[in-house]
Amino acid sequence: MPAMIQQPSQLFSAMATTLRNTAGLNVQVGNPQDFTAPGDQAWVLIDIERDAPGVRAADGRIAHVLTLSLQVIPAGSATAFAACDLIATLKNLITDNRWGLPAAQCDLPMNIDGSPSLLVQADLQSKAWTLTFNQTLYLGPTLLDDPLGTAKFARTWEVSNIDDPDQYTALEA
């Protein structure tokens, strides 16, 4: 069983590990700050562009709808379509991929879209392709876990104040 995740950066790490270990990709993986210039291998630059709110999970965890981008810069000696071809391969890999994270905390990617782009850094411009998608993470404690370790309940018609924890009764096992 995958370990529980606590932070969005763990998605970045899980994605990078998966991309590095996928047979046949033969890419360097990093974030935009890691890229210096095209080399012998293509680059895949992972970036988290947005963290929007979403609907809580059934267990009460808070939803983080992350917008992610994978920018592909082809190897220096590659053809003009090499980045487009790699984007197609990555799209197949991304679809239905939770990156080894627990299904209860990581939804499948949605709204996958690839388009040509340009990477501009200082005086260097590189033709690239960018694959963007949304992936929802559910982080934090579940609402089912009582901080005292005992699940409790109360019926509104049986208590005078539903917000008073002392009026709640422990659930029977």
C-alpha positions in Angstrom: 0.0 0.0 0.0 1.4 3.4 -0.9 2.3 5.8 1.9 -0.1 8.6 2.7 0.8 12.0 1.2 0.9 15.2 3.1 2.0 17.9 0.6 1.5 18.7 -3.1 5.3 18.5 -3.6 5.0 14.7 -3.1 3.1 14.6 -6.4 6.0 16.3 -8.2 8.4 13.8 -6.7 6.2 10.8 -7.6 5.8 12.0 -11.2 9.6 12.6 -11.6 10.4 9.2 -10.3 7.8 7.5 -12.6 9.1 9.4 -15.7 12.8 8.6 -14.9 12.0 4.9 -14.4 9.7 4.5 -17.4 11.5 2.2 -19.9 12.0 3.7 -23.3 11.5 7.4 -22.4 15.2 8.2 -22.0 14.6 11.7 -20.7 16.0 14.1 -18.1 13.4 15.2 -15.6 13.3 18.3 -13.5 11.7 21.6 -13.0 12.1 24.7 -15.2 15.0 26.0 -13.0 16.9 22.8 -13.7 17.1 23.3 -17.5 20.1 25.0 -18.9 20.2 24.0 -22.6 19.2 21.2 -24.9 21.5 18.3 -24.8 21.8 14.7 -25.8 18.5 13.7 -24.2 15.1 15.4 -24.2 14.0 17.2 -21.1 10.7 17.0 -19.3 10.1 19.9 -17.0 7.4 19.5 -14.4 5.7 22.5 -13.0 2.7 23.0 -10.6 1.0 26.0 -12.0 -2.1 26.3 -9.8 -3.7 24.9 -6.6 -7.4 25.5 -6.8 -10.2 24.4 -4.4 -12.2 21.3 -5.1 -14.9 19.2 -3.5 -13.9 17.4 -0.3 -13.3 13.7 -0.5 -15.9 11.4 0.9 -13.7 11.0 4.0 -13.5 14.8 4.5 -10.0 15.5 3.3 -9.6 18.9 1.6 -9.3 18.8 -2.2 -6.4 20.4 -4.0 -7.1 20.6 -7.7 -3.6 21.0 -9.1 -2.9 22.2 -12.6 0.3 20.6 -13.8 2.4 21.1 -16.9 5.0 18.9 -18.5 7.1 20.9 -20.9 9.1 18.8 -23.3 12.3 20.2 -24.9 13.7 17.8 -27.5 17.3 16.8 -27.6 19.6 19.2 -29.5 19.9 16.8 -32.5 16.2 15.8 -32.6 13.8 16.6 -35.4 11.1 19.3 -35.1 8.5 16.7 -34.4 10.4 14.8 -31.6 8.8 16.9 -28.8 5.3 16.3 -30.3 6.0 12.5 -30.5 7.2 12.5 -26.9 4.1 14.5 -25.8 1.9 11.7 -27.3 3.9 9.1 -25.4 3.5 11.1 -22.2 -0.2 11.6 -22.8 -0.6 7.8 -22.9 1.5 7.5 -19.7 -0.4 10.2 -17.8 -3.9 8.9 -18.7 -5.1 6.7 -15.7 -1.8 7.3 -13.8 -1.8 8.0 -10.0 2.1 8.0 -9.9 2.1 5.3 -7.2 0.2 7.5 -4.8 -2.8 6.1 -2.8 -6.1 6.2 -4.8 -7.9 7.6 -1.8 -5.7 10.7 -2.0 -5.0 11.1 -5.7 -7.6 11.2 -8.5 -6.9 10.3 -12.1 -5.6 13.2 -14.3 -8.3 15.2 -16.1 -8.4 17.7 -19.0 -5.1 16.5 -20.6 -4.1 18.9 -23.4 -0.9 19.2 -25.4 0.2 22.2 -27.4 3.3 23.7 -29.0 5.2 26.2 -26.8 8.4 28.1 -26.5 10.8 27.9 -23.5 12.4 31.3 -23.0 15.2 31.6 -20.4 17.6 34.5 -20.4 18.9 34.7 -24.0 18.0 31.0 -24.8 14.8 30.2 -26.7 13.9 26.5 -27.3 11.0 25.1 -29.2 9.0 22.8 -27.0 5.6 21.2 -26.4 3.6 21.5 -23.2 1.2 18.9 -21.8 -1.1 20.4 -19.2 -3.6 18.5 -17.0 -5.5 18.7 -13.7 -5.0 16.2 -10.9 -6.8 16.3 -7.6 -5.0 15.5 -4.3 -6.9 15.0 -1.1 -4.7 16.2 1.8 -5.0 16.6 5.6 -6.8 14.6 8.2 -10.0 12.8 7.5 -13.2 14.1 9.2 -13.8 10.5 10.3 -10.8 10.6 12.6 -11.8 12.1 15.9 -8.8 13.8 17.6 -9.5 11.8 20.7 -9.4 8.6 18.8 -13.0 7.7 19.5 -15.7 8.3 16.9 -18.7 10.1 18.4 -22.1 11.1 17.2 -25.1 13.2 18.3 -28.7 13.5 17.1 -29.9 17.0 16.9 -33.2 16.2 18.5 -31.5 14.6 21.5 -29.0 17.4 22.4 -29.5 21.0 23.4 -26.3 22.2 21.5 -25.0 20.2 18.5 -21.7 22.2 18.8 -21.0 20.9 22.3 -18.6 17.9 22.1 -19.6 16.8 25.6 -23.1 16.0 24.4 -21.8 13.5 21.8 -22.0 9.8 22.4 -19.3 7.3 21.4 -20.1 5.0 18.6 -20.4 1.3 19.5 -18.0 -1.0 17.7 
